[in-house]
Amino acid sequence: MNDSRATTRLDLIGEEVSVCRKCPRLVEWREEVARTKRAAYADFEYWGQGVPAFGTDDAKVVVVGLAPAAHGANRTGRMFTGDRSGDWLFRAMHKAGFANQPTSVDIDDGLVLNQALVTSPVKCAPPQNKPTPAERDNCAPFMERELEVVGAKVFVVLGGFGYQALCAHLGVKPRPKFGHGVEVELEDGGVIICSYHVSQQNTFTGRLTEEMLDAVFSRARVLAGLD
């Protein structure tokens, strides 16, 4: 929305996301973080609003996370941008052909996605990365509209929270147990692929490796008919 291209349907949803104030706890937290800042980012102007989905209207693969990070997307205004989780995610997406570059530093760094969308069921940074069910439900209409726009049939979910939210939206019952590499076939022919979240808690400990994440996105390409 800060470039010269035509406004898309996703942009319009994103504008609504950025001004949403339905969840007082999240609004208070995102704005407090933006005001007090982390010392390393003292000279940055934080976004401090709801964070829109990032990607293309023609996405064949949708990546579903949890929520914006307090000093990542809540600072930069773009999903998984400006933190180490994003370093892992976009490196893997670039390797799989879903991104034009492997890094995601700020909203003006030139990153462009190819037939992919990155979103989350909660659009504001939550305290301790723990949104409540009510906050998730308040945000649900945004993700529902995003998914309607793109019409993708292949989903990569990062972590159990995003998996539960996506299954609820898609009406998956019973819901298979979450686990890395688990695939859930949908009635419309689509597929959910599960991955551990790209959080530092998982990547620093080796619970999620680059090879494991690469395998998920390689599989997503195949299922989306892109290979």
N, C-alpha and C positions, 0 to 999 in steps of 0.2 A: 504494500500500500504506500511505500515511499519511492516507487519507481514510476516509469512512464507507461507500463503495460495497462491493458484494459482491466477494469475491475471485474473480478470473477464472483461467482456465487459464494465461494469459500471466503473471499474477502469481506463480503457483506455479513456473513455469520461472524467472522472475526471481529468486525467492528462492534457488534453486539456483545461479544465476549469481553472485549477490552473495557467496556463501561458497565458491565454487570456488577451489582452490589447486593445480590440476594443473600449472601452468607456473611453476616456481620463479623464472625470470628475470623474468617479468611481475609476479609477486607482490612480489618484492623491489623492482622499480622503482615500481610503483603506490604501495606503502607508503612508500618513500623520498620520493617527490614529495609525498605527503600529510603527511609529517613535516616536511620542510624548507620546503615551500611557495614560492610566488613572492611577492616583496615586496609586490606590489599586493594580494595576498590573505592577508596575514599574520594577519588577524583572522578568517579563515574556518576553519571546521572541514571539512576535506576528506573526501569520501566514501571514497576509497582502496580500493575493492573492485571486483569485476566489475560492469559496468553492464548492467542488463537492457534488453531491447527496450522501446520506448515506443509505445503506440498502442492500437488496439482489436481485439478478437477477430474482428470482422466486417470487417476491412480488405479493401478491394478493390484497394488499391495498397500495395506494400511497397517502402520505400526502403532500399537496402543501402549502407552506408558502408564504412569500413575498420576502425577501432577507436576507442575513446574517446581524446579529447585529454587530455594530462597535466594541464592546468590548466583544462580545460573540463568534460567529463563525469566525469573522474576526481575533480574537485573537487565538482561539484554532484550527481552520482549519476543524471543523466538524459542520454540520448543527445543530442549536439549542443546542449548547454545551457551557457551561460556563456562562449562564445567567438564569434569573428567568423564562423566557419564556420556556426554555428547561426543567426546573424543572417541570413545569406544563405538558408539552407535554409528556415527557417520563414517568412521573408517571402514566398518563392515559394509555399510550401505554403498560406499564408493567402490569397494572391491567387487561387490555384486552388481554394479552398474546402475544403482538407484540414485546416486549422487554424483555431481560433477567434480567434487573435491573431497578429500578425507577429513578436512578440518571444519570446525564450526565455532568461530571466535566471537563474532558479533553480527548484528542483523544486516550490516552492510559489507560483509566479507565476500560476497559473490556466490555463496552456496546456492545451488539450484537442484531440486530433486527431479528425478525422471520416473514418471508413472508410479509415484509413491506419495503417501501422505503420512505425516507423523502427528498424532493427536494424543489426548489423554481424557479420561472420564471426569477429571477435576481440573479446572482451568486456572485456579489460583494456588499459589504456594501455601501449603498447610503447615502449621506448627508441627515440628518433629516428623514431617513427611507422613502425617497420619490424618487424612480427612475423615470426617464422620459419614455414616450412611446417608444422613439428611443432606449433607453438602454434595455428596455424589449424586443424589437424586435431583437436587436443584440444577446441577450441570447436565444431567442426562439429555435434555432436549437439544442441547448444542451438539453433542456427539451424534445423536440420532440424525440430525439434519446434515451434518458433515458426511455421514455414511450414505445417506440418501443421494447426496450430490455426486459422490464418486462412483457408487454402485459396485465397489470392489467385491471380489469373492474370496480373496486370500488375506488373512490377517495374521500378523506377528504380534503376539502379546508379550510384554516384558513384565513378568511378575504376576503374582496371584491376584492382586487388587484389580489390575486391568483385565485379567482373565474373567473374573467374576462379573465385572461390569459389562464386558462385551457379551458374555453368555446371556446375561439378563436381557440385554438389548435384542439379541438375536433369537431369544426364546429357546435356548439350549437346555433341555430337560430330558433325563437327568444330566447333570454336569459331571463329566469325567474328572478324576483327580488331577490337579495341576502337577506338572513335572516338566523339566527341561526336555525338549524334543517331542513331547506329546502332541499328537495331531488329532483334531476333532473334526470329523466330517459333518457338514451341515446339510440340511434337507434340500437346499437349493443348489447343491453341488459345490458350495464353497468349503473352505478349510481354515481352521484356526491352528496355527503353529505356536506352541508355547516355548518361551525362553526365560531363563532366569533374568532378572532385571540387571541393567548395566550399571548398577550402583557400585560405589567403591567397596561397600561391604562384601559384594560378590566378586568383583574383579581383583581386589587386592589379596583376597584370601585364596584365589584360584578356583573358587566354586564355579565361576564362569571364565572360560578361557577364550582367546581370540578364535581358536579353531572351532570351538563349540558355537560361537556366535556366527562365524562364517558359514558353518554348515546350515544353520537355520535360514539365513538369507539366500543361500544357494538353492535350498529346497523351495523357498518361496518363489524364486524365479521360475523354477520348473512347474510348480503348481499353477502359477499365473499364466503359463504358456509363453513365457518370454525367452525360453531356451529350447 
